[in-house]
């Protein structure tokens, strides 16, 4: 390994292979733990801004996951219902949470631990895990509906394009395509080619985002144009009473939500940011390595935020400009048909098919990301609860593979029973809003264990404080709403 301070690290093991614990080894002795910190893996971070781009990845994977249910479904539904008036909330919801995300990721890099392991250290604690771990379990049960909604959206696209086994969106057609989508997602995850899936998913999201941004910018040239006055209306910080439910769900699900913040720490560790930082030996050299890899992480978050914000704004503007004037709100299994009007009403038949293909890949990439991440989170949770040792890599991989098969089936079953992707995604969004409050508490508790040199910046402290207050306020509002408190 080259640990020169003048250049980025190189290792004898290809980074992609070392970072992918789902790759099946040929012998148990070849199992390499991407979460373990070994002195021999320590390496200097890239020294320049441009060199850091070579080591981005976790945030881009997160973007592929985020640009799906939240942006495509909830944001356009909110735009169609509220018009331009809540445009400001789109900007706030995507930007305000990244500071909490970065603080949690910094803690993970410095300690070499996942977010769920950190949550278990926040009291009051039980014998096995802390209260936030149990709250996460409750949230993830609600997230089952959201992931079912993602599957439902992808399945609806296929059923409309190729209505096998019946009419488009008929029960036989939905069942057929649900099975196909599940088999495809699970097979890709079990094949050991997850790196390829990430790249393909990311490319599909980027292409679809570029198309959507171009359409949003070009809308003033169509019958559904908007002007500066519409945009100004959307920046007045108004919140119509009839759109409060949608707004809370959007804040919880667009941009980086509570579950994405949690998952992001796993990707940072598997990418190698903590591994290349090395175990904490108290030396100045280790502290400098940590500062360097934290800078890479922050750039990674920034790039992810830009992608998510552009995509979210575009979807909202299109929903407000095209769907709202026509009184069209995406609902039930007709959601995809209604959303396609954003394209068919402006680009004709060609736009209709472009949307269906693009929407499928966006939603499928989100499903793929969830199929990769959620089994990791549950595997970690089972270890925290004492069912096995997290350091037992062989057992961990076995549990992850089993959950990779079982969980998508559960998500799909929820869709086939409820058959309302928009409602399912909103329920998951509200659950995410509640969990955001717990994440904020955890971040400030865990921050106490971060060395002072990594938290002495006044700018970062102020930004984290503002972010935490905004996130906590929405979390409190969501909790009060759930228990029946009404606001005029």
N, C-alpha and C positions, 0 to 999 in steps of 0.2 A: 504493500500500500504506500502511496505517496502522500505524505502529510506536510508537504512544503507549504509555507505561509504565502508563497507567491502564486499559487494556482489552486484550482478546484481539486477535490479529492478524487483519487482513482482507487479501485479495489480489485482484488483478484476475482471477486464474484460480481457478475453483471448486476448493477443496481436493480434492474427490473426483476431479475430472478430472486435476488435477496429480499426484495420488498413484497413478494407475493407468496404468502403462506398457504394459499389454496393450491399451489402446484404440487402434484403428487410425487413424493420422492420415491426412488427405486429401493432404497434401504432406509430403515429407521435411523441409522447413524447419520444420514444425510439431511435429516430434518434440521433446518436452521431457523432459530426463533428471531423474527424481525423486531420483537419487542425487548429483547435482551440487550443490555449495555455492556459491551466488552471493550477493554482498553485498546485492543488491537484494531478496532474499527474506527477509532477517533481520527478525524481528519479536519483540516482547516477549511473554513467556508470560503466561497469565492470572494475575491477582494473588490470587484467592481460591480456597478449596477448592471451592466450588460451581461456579465458572467453569471449573475444570479438567475437570469432567465433560463439558463440551462437546467436548473434544479427546481423549477416550478412543477406542480403536478397535483398535489392534494386539493387546492382550490379549484382547479379546472375539473377534476373529478366531481367535486361538490357542485360546480356549475351545471354539469351534465345531469346531476340528480335534481337540482333545484329547478332548472328550466323544464318544467313538466306540469305537475298538478297545480302548483301555485300560480305560475305565470300564465299558462295556457287556459286553465279552467277558472280559478277564482278571480284573477285579475280582470279578465275579459268580462266575466259575469258581473263584477262590481262596476266596471265601466259602462256596461249596457244598462245597469240599473240606476246608477247615480250620475251618469254623464261626466263632464269634465271636473265637477266640483271637488272630487276627492283625488285629483291628480297629485296634490301635495303629499297625500298619505303614501303614495307609491314611492316617492323619493325618500320620505322619512323611514318607511318600513324596510327598505333595502339598505339604507346607509347607517342607521343608528345602531344596528346590532353588531356590526363588524368589530367594534372595539371590545365588546365582551368576548366575542369569538377569539380575537387575538390574545387577550389576557389569558383565557383558558388554554389556548395552544401554547403560549409561552410557559405556563406552569408545566404542561405535559412534556415539553422539550427539556426543561431544566431538571425535571424529576424522573423522566423516562417512564411515566405512568399514563394510563388512559384517563379520560374524564370520569368514567364510572368508578374507577379506583379512587380518584380524587373525591368524588361525591361521597364515597363510603367513609371518608375521614371527617366529614362535616357532621357535627352532633346536632341533636341527640342521636346516638348510635344504638343499635341493638347488638347482640352478640355477633351477628353476621350482617354487615352492611349498615348504612345509615338511612335516615328517613327519605333522602332524595333518591336513593336507589329504589325504594318501594314506590315512590311517586313516579319514577321513570317507568316502572313496570305497569302502573295504571295508565300512564300516558300512552305506552306502546300498544296496549289493548285498544285504545281509541284510534291509534294510528293504523290499526288493521283495516278500519273502514276507509281511511285515506288511501292506503295502498291498494285496496280493492277498487276504489274509484279510479286509480291510475290504470289498473288492468282493464277496467270497464271502458275507459276512454280509448285505449289501444285496440281493444276487441271491437268496439263500435266502428272504428276506422276500417278495420279489415272486413267487418260484416257489410258495411256500405259499399266498399270497393268490390268485394267478391262475396256475394250473399250465398255461400254454400249452405246446403241443408235447409233451405227455406228462404223466405223473404228477408230483405235487409232489416236487421235489428229484431228479427223474430227469435223466439227462445231457442229453437234448434240451431240457428246460425250463431247465436251468441255462445252457446255451449261448445259448438265445434271450434270456433276460433279461440275461445278461452283455453281449451285443451292444447291447441297448437302454440299459443303464446307461452303457456306455462312450460311446455316441453322444451321450447326454444330457449327460454331464459334459464331454466335449471340446467339444461345440457351445456350451455355456454359456461355456466359457473363451475360445473363439475369437470369440464374438459381440461382445465388447467390453462386456458387461453384467455384469462381475464384481462391481461394487458392489451390484447388485441381488441377485446370487447370495449374497453375503455376508450381506445383510440377511435374506433368506429362510432361509438356513441357520441363522443365529443365532436367529431366531424359533422355528424348529422345535426347536432344541436347548433353548432356554429353556422352551418349553411342555412338552417331554418331561421335562425335569429337574424342573419343578414337579410334574408328575404322579407322578414317581418318588419325590420327597421326601415328597409327601403320602401315598403308599402306604406308604413306610417308617415314617413317623410313626404311621400308622393300623394297622399290623400287630398291635399288642397287642389290638385289637378283633376280630381274626380267630382262627381255629384255629391260626394260625402265629405267635402272639404271642411276644414276648420281654419280659424284665424288666430291672431294674437289675442283677441278678446276672450276666446274660449280658453286659451292657455292661462291667461291672467285670472280668469274665474277659478281655474283649478288650483291657483296658488294663494287663495284667500283664507285657507285653514278652516273652512266651513265643514260641518259634519251633520248632514241631514239625519233626522231620527230614523227614517225608514231604511237607512243604509248602515246603521251601526253594527248589526250582526255580521254583514258582509265585511265591514271594515275591520272588525276584530279578527275574523278568520284570515283576512288578507295579511294583517300585521303578523299573525302567528305563522303564516305559511310562506309568504313571499320573502325573497332574499334568503338570508340564513336564519332558519328557525332553531328552536331549542335542540331538536334531535340532530340537525346538521352541525350545530356547534359541538355537540357531543361526539358525533361521528368524525368530525374533522381532526380530532386529536389522534384517532386511530390511523388515519391516512398520513398524518405528519410523522408518526412513529414508524409506520411501515415504509414510508418514503426514505427515511433514514436521518431526519433532522436531529433526533435525540441520539441515535446510534453514532452519528458522526461527531456529535458534541462530546460523547463519551461519558463514563461514570464520573460523578462529582468527587474529585480527589482534592478539592480545595486549592488547586493551583491557579495562578494567573493565566496560564496557557489555556486551561479548560474554560475559564470565564470568557476569554477572548473568542474561543471557538463558539461558545454558546451565543455570544452577541452576534457573531456572523451568521449563524444559522437562524437565529430569530429574525434578523433582517431579511433573509430569504423567505421566511414564513410570512412576514408582513407584506412583502411584495406579492407573494402568492395570493394572499387575501385581497389585496388591492386589485389585482387583475380579475379575480373572481367577482369582486363587487362591481367592477365596470361592466362585465358581461351580463350579470344578473340585472343590473339597473337598466341598461339599454333594452334588454329583452322585456322586462316588466313594463317599462314606460311605453314601449311600442304596442304591446298587447292591450294595455289600458286605453291608449289613445284610439286604437282601432275599434275597441269595444264601444267607447264613448261616441266616436264619430259615425260609425256604421250601424251598430246594433241599437244604440239608444234612441236615435230619431225614429226608428221603425218599431219601437216597442218590443224588441226581441231580447229575451233573457234566456240564457242556456239553462235548461232544466231536464232532468230525467235522462233517458237514453237518447232523447233527441238533441242532447247537448252538442254532439259533434256536428249534426246537421245545421243547428243554429250557428255554431261557431264558423262553419264553412261559409256562411253568408258574408263574413268579413272579406272573403276572397272572391267568391263567385259574383257578388254585387259590384265588385270593382274591377276584377280581371276576367270575368266570364267563366266559361266551362274549364278553361285551362287552369285558372286560379283555384277552382273547386278541387281539382285533382291534385294540384300542388299542395294544397292545404292538407288533404287527407293523407298523402304520403308523408309529408313533413310532420304532421301531428302524430302519426303512428311512431315515427322514429324518435321524436322528442319524448313521448310517453314511454316507449319501450326502453329508451336509455335510462329513464328514471326508474323503471322497474328493475333493470339490470343493476343499477347502483344500489337500490334497496335490497335486492337479493344478495348482493355482496356484503353490505354493511350490517344489516339487522342481525343475521346469524352471528356475526362477530360480537355485537353488543350483548346478545342473549348468552352467548358462550362466556363472555366476561362476567355477566351477572350471575350465572350459575356458579362460577368460581368464587365470586365474592360471597355468595350465600353458603359456601362451604361444600358444594357437591364434588368438587375436584380441585386440583392445584392448577392455577393459570400457567405456571411454568412447565407443566406437563404438555409439551407441544403436540405429541401424538394424540393424546386424548382430546386436546383442544381442536385439532383439525378434524377428528372424527365427529365431534359434536357439531362443528360448523357445517360439515358436509350433510349431516342428517337434517339440520335445520334449513339448509339451503333447499332441500327437497320439500320439507313439510310446510314451511311458512308460506311460500307462494300459493300453495294449495288452499291454505286457510284464507289468505287475502282474496283469492278468486272466488271462494265459496261465499264470502261476504257480499261480493258484487252480484253474484247470481241470485242471491236471496233478496237484497235490497234494490238493485237495479236503478240506482240514482247516483251517478258519479259526482255530480255537483254537491249534493247533500253530504255524501260520504267524505269528500275532500274538505268541506267546511267543518265537519265534526272533528276531523283530524287537526285542522287548523286551530280551532278553539282549544283543543287539548294541548297543542303546542304552545299557545299563548299562556296557558296556566303554568306549564313547566318552565317557561322563560323566567318566571319569578324565582323559582328554585335555583335555576342556573345562576342568576345574578347573586343570590345569597352565597352560593358555593364559590363563585369567583372571588368575592371579597374575603371570604374565610380563607381560601387557599392562598390568596395574595400575601397573607401574613408569613407564609413559609418561603416566599420568594426573596432571595438576597436583595438588599437595599439598592445595589448598583443597577438592578434591573427594574426598579420602580421609582427611581428618583426624578424622572422627567416630569416636570409640571404639566407640560402639554398632554402627555399620555394619561396622566392622572385626571386632568380636567375632562378629557374626551371620554375616558372610561366612566367617570362620574355622571356626565350628562347622558351617556348611553344607558347606564344602569338605571337612572331615574326614569327615563322614557320607557324602557323595557319593563321595569317593575310596575309602573303606573298602568300599563296595559294588562299586565298579569293580575294586578289587584282588581281592575275593572272586570276582567273576565271571571275571576273567582266570585265576585259579588253578583255578577249577572247570573252565573250558574246556580247560586243558592237562592235566587229570586229577588234580589234587590233591584228595584227599578229606578231609572234616572230620567228626569224630564228633559 
